[in-house]
Amino acid sequence: MIIDAHHHLWTADYSWLAAPGLESIRRDYTIADLVPRLDAAGVTATVLVEAGRCDAAETAEFLALAAATPRIAGVVGWASLTDPALPATLAGYRGLPGATKLVGIRDQVQAVADPGHLARPDVRAALAAMGAAGLTFDLVVHLGQLPACAEAARAIPGVTFVLDHLGKPRIDADGLAGWRAAVRDLAACDNVVAKLSGLLTEAGTGWRVADIRPYVDTALELFGPQRLMAGSDWPVCDLVASYAEAWTALDACLAELSTDERTAVLAGTATRTYALEVGS
């Protein structure tokens, strides 16, 4: 079994797609586009992650789609960490079609300039509310925010945090040491798991497996296979690699793992962390 623990769907009118350099992915991506790629790559099920529209209607749409699509085993929806109405938003999600497939929440923390954002009392309370609701929180952050993420994870042990894209390390000759130092404290928190996803995009055009292998190896060392999951980050990956290429590159990085370790990274961690019922 293989679970793609991180992919998106969107329409061409998402505002962030207007940025220069995104022309090649500035189009609609639907479940009809995804399923043939899943079949070709041998992927059993997926986790659909909010795609930066930052409104509750997107989450409602994704839950309805998941209800009609057995291959989507879980949805990581959107909610604002600073919205006083967050508890009501979460309760509202629970009343929607497909609500049983809501497994986590994400907010676009990477876009927040305030270095103390994750230490704000209202943000900490919001995170605690997610844990109380049985939801994980996906951390979409940049390298400089990793220390704050570690502080939040230590402060709120009742929340399972999921680090997307390994915290977006800088993948070049000088990037590994700085990223390792930044992510080490976060990896030391037992309530944090991480996704091997988005690395090819960070490596850029002309990437090689050798470029991302040291980051995968370091993640395996710091988190261990039982706290790592695999994701394509499709269709963002289309900027530099196809869906199939993303999986082939990751598979090459996992080639020396034992069968049990590969099973954990490719399916077990995602199933356990997100409480997925594959095929439901």
Solvent accessible surface area in square Angstrom, and as a share of the most:
residue,aa,sasa,rsa
1,M,128,0.57
2,I,42,0.21
3,I,1,0.00
4,D,0,0.00
5,A,0,0.00
6,H,0,0.00
7,H,0,0.00
8,H,9,0.04
9,L,8,0.04
10,W,7,0.02
11,T,59,0.34
12,A,41,0.32
13,D,120,0.62
14,Y,10,0.04
15,S,98,0.63
16,W,84,0.30
17,L,0,0.00
18,A,76,0.59
19,A,44,0.34
20,P,125,0.79
21,G,54,0.52
22,L,31,0.15
23,E,103,0.46
24,S,80,0.51
25,I,0,0.00
26,R,85,0.31
27,R,97,0.35
28,D,69,0.36
29,Y,6,0.02
30,T,62,0.36
31,I,38,0.19
32,A,75,0.58
33,D,40,0.21
34,L,0,0.00
35,V,45,0.26
36,P,77,0.49
37,R,78,0.28
38,L,0,0.00
39,D,87,0.45
40,A,90,0.70
41,A,29,0.23
42,G,47,0.46
43,V,3,0.02
44,T,52,0.30
45,A,1,0.01
46,T,0,0.00
47,V,0,0.00
48,L,0,0.00
49,V,0,0.00
50,E,1,0.00
51,A,5,0.04
52,G,17,0.16
53,R,77,0.28
54,C,51,0.31
55,D,50,0.26
56,A,43,0.33
57,A,54,0.42
58,E,0,0.00
59,T,1,0.00
60,A,34,0.26
61,E,91,0.41
62,F,13,0.05
63,L,0,0.00
64,A,48,0.37
65,L,47,0.24
66,A,0,0.00
67,A,60,0.46
68,A,82,0.64
69,T,16,0.09
70,P,80,0.51
71,R,65,0.24
72,I,0,0.00
73,A,4,0.03
74,G,0,0.00
75,V,0,0.00
76,V,0,0.00
77,G,0,0.00
78,W,39,0.14
79,A,1,0.01
80,S,27,0.17
81,L,2,0.01
82,T,52,0.30
83,D,56,0.29
84,P,131,0.82
85,A,51,0.39
86,L,4,0.02
87,P,82,0.52
88,A,68,0.53
89,T,31,0.18
90,L,11,0.05
91,A,65,0.51
92,G,40,0.39
93,Y,7,0.02
94,R,101,0.37
95,G,68,0.65
96,L,60,0.30
97,P,95,0.60
98,G,15,0.14
99,A,13,0.10
100,T,134,0.78
101,K,17,0.07
102,L,6,0.03
103,V,14,0.08
104,G,0,0.00
105,I,0,0.00
106,R,10,0.04
107,D,22,0.11
108,Q,31,0.14
109,V,1,0.01
110,Q,58,0.26
111,A,84,0.65
112,V,45,0.26
113,A,102,0.79
114,D,67,0.35
115,P,122,0.77
116,G,32,0.31
117,H,13,0.06
118,L,4,0.02
119,A,52,0.40
120,R,94,0.34
121,P,115,0.72
122,D,59,0.31
123,V,0,0.00
124,R,58,0.21
125,A,63,0.48
126,A,9,0.07
127,L,0,0.00
128,A,46,0.35
129,A,31,0.24
130,M,0,0.00
131,G,19,0.19
132,A,95,0.74
133,A,41,0.32
134,G,64,0.62
135,L,6,0.03
136,T,7,0.04
137,F,0,0.00
138,D,0,0.00
139,L,1,0.00
140,V,3,0.02
141,V,1,0.01
142,H,81,0.36
143,L,50,0.25
144,G,61,0.58
145,Q,19,0.08
146,L,0,0.00
147,P,72,0.45
148,A,21,0.16
149,C,0,0.00
150,A,1,0.01
151,E,86,0.39
152,A,0,0.00
153,A,1,0.01
154,R,136,0.50
155,A,54,0.42
156,I,17,0.09
157,P,102,0.64
158,G,65,0.63
159,V,1,0.01
160,T,48,0.28
161,F,0,0.00
162,V,0,0.00
163,L,0,0.00
164,D,1,0.00
165,H,11,0.05
166,L,0,0.00
167,G,0,0.00
168,K,59,0.25
169,P,1,0.00
170,R,126,0.46
171,I,21,0.11
172,D,72,0.37
173,A,105,0.81
174,D,110,0.57
175,G,2,0.02
176,L,58,0.29
177,A,77,0.60
178,G,40,0.39
179,W,0,0.00
180,R,76,0.28
181,A,55,0.43
182,A,20,0.16
183,V,0,0.00
184,R,118,0.43
185,D,78,0.40
186,L,0,0.00
187,A,3,0.02
188,A,80,0.62
189,C,11,0.07
190,D,128,0.66
191,N,25,0.13
192,V,0,0.00
193,V,9,0.05
194,A,0,0.00
195,K,0,0.00
196,L,3,0.01
197,S,4,0.03
198,G,9,0.09
199,L,8,0.04
200,L,11,0.06
201,T,38,0.22
202,E,63,0.28
203,A,26,0.20
204,G,20,0.19
205,T,127,0.74
206,G,66,0.64
207,W,52,0.18
208,R,152,0.56
209,V,39,0.22
210,A,57,0.44
211,D,38,0.20
212,I,5,0.03
213,R,93,0.34
214,P,50,0.31
215,Y,5,0.02
216,V,0,0.00
217,D,69,0.36
218,T,10,0.06
219,A,0,0.00
220,L,24,0.12
221,E,113,0.51
222,L,35,0.17
223,F,11,0.05
224,G,18,0.18
225,P,26,0.16
226,Q,100,0.44
227,R,44,0.16
228,L,0,0.00
229,M,0,0.00
230,A,1,0.01
231,G,6,0.06
232,S,5,0.03
233,D,6,0.03
234,W,0,0.00
235,P,0,0.00
236,V,28,0.16
237,C,4,0.02
238,D,43,0.22
239,L,53,0.26
240,V,34,0.19
241,A,6,0.04
242,S,49,0.32
243,Y,4,0.01
244,A,54,0.42
245,E,86,0.39
246,A,13,0.10
247,W,23,0.08
248,T,93,0.54
249,A,2,0.01
250,L,13,0.07
251,D,64,0.33
252,A,37,0.28
253,C,8,0.05
254,L,0,0.00
255,A,70,0.54
256,E,170,0.76
257,L,34,0.17
258,S,58,0.37
259,T,108,0.63
260,D,112,0.58
261,E,63,0.28
262,R,65,0.24
263,T,75,0.44
264,A,6,0.04
265,V,0,0.00
266,L,17,0.08
267,A,2,0.02
268,G,26,0.25
269,T,0,0.00
270,A,1,0.01
271,T,40,0.23
272,R,130,0.47
273,T,23,0.13
274,Y,4,0.02
275,A,82,0.63
276,L,12,0.06
277,E,124,0.56
278,V,49,0.28
279,G,56,0.54
280,S,66,0.42
